[in-house]
Amino acid sequence: KPKTKRSKRFLQGREPKLNENIKKAMLFKGGNANQTVTQALKDIYSLKKPNAVMYKKKNITRPFEDQSSLEFFSKKSDCSLFLFGSHNKKRPNNLVFGRMFDFHVLDMIELGIEKFVSLKDIKNSKIPEGTKPLLIFAGDAFETGNEHKKLKNLLIDFFRGPTVPCVRLVGLEHVLHITALEGKIYLRSYKVLLKKSGCRTPRIELEEIGPSFDFTMRMIHLASVDLYKTAHRQPKALKPKEKKNISHDVFGMKYGRLHMQKQDLFKLHTRKMKGLKRKAE
């Protein structure tokens, strides 16, 4: 039980809600992380700000073997997404993207960095902090391969940002382009430039700002089908109410069915004519 008002507000913030808070991500590195992994974590942290927590100390853990430390940090920082960086001889330059459900590991995918260009290596103007990115996925593998489908879903969950009711054109400043080609994953980050076009719609140009990654998929840990169903379950209050007696045909036409009471035709008022009158006997 909370003893102070501050602790009471803290516990109320973590209670289940109909509309959940923005998903936060925690980023930390293993005990043997090198300079490449450390800089990669810093660059991704700069893209996720302010919805991210960066742990600077090294943590000796192996996510695919022991997940207790991940669950501890998730509960401590109230984060449902995580990014773990490590480096060793067998798996150099590792990044593990994952997400949690009820402070337990749901799924995670390990990506190996083959080529990396940092934010500071590209001398261009950057985007403001907290900009919601446009996510573009290119490649047939994201539509056909089961593992690539899971990776696409995980990356959308990681980089999507807050849910907004409307979007204005000037606010579309950041583009994340992710390509799957020949067994590799290419991640590029661009800034959207609005140029004069002589008409009302501006001309769009993309300028690379970094970071730039060339990944290879390594280890994958997926949750069971039952756990996925539990994680995707929605409360009844958020489910849209079904409208009865409404149907659509193949062409998208909307049809409605009306239910009327039975009509007594003997009481129906019609036009009376003199020719139809019965003569008095």
JOMO-V85507 format. One record per residue. SS is DSSP state (a for helix, b for strand, c for the rest). Layout:
BEGIN
ss: <SS:SS>
END
This chain:
BEGIN
ss: <c:c:c:c:a:a:a:a:a:a:a:a:a:c:c:c:c:c:c:c:c:c:c:c:b:b:b:b:b:c:c:c:c:c:a:a:a:a:a:a:a:a:a:a:a:a:a:a:c:c:c:b:b:b:b:b:b:b:c:c:c:c:c:c:c:c:c:a:a:a:a:a:a:a:a:a:a:c:c:c:b:b:b:b:b:b:c:c:c:c:c:c:c:b:b:b:b:b:b:b:b:c:c:b:b:b:b:b:b:b:b:b:b:b:b:b:b:c:c:c:c:c:c:c:c:c:c:c:c:c:c:c:c:b:b:b:b:b:c:c:a:a:a:a:c:a:a:a:a:a:a:a:a:a:a:a:a:a:a:c:c:c:c:c:c:c:c:c:a:a:a:c:c:b:b:b:b:b:b:b:b:c:c:b:b:b:b:b:b:b:b:b:b:b:b:c:c:c:c:c:c:c:b:b:b:b:b:b:c:c:c:b:b:b:b:b:b:b:b:b:b:c:c:c:a:a:a:a:a:a:a:c:c:c:c:a:a:a:c:c:c:c:c:c:c:b:b:b:c:c:c:c:c:b:b:b:c:c:c:c:c:c:c:c:a:a:a:c:c:c:c:c:c:a:a:a:c:c:c:c:c>
END
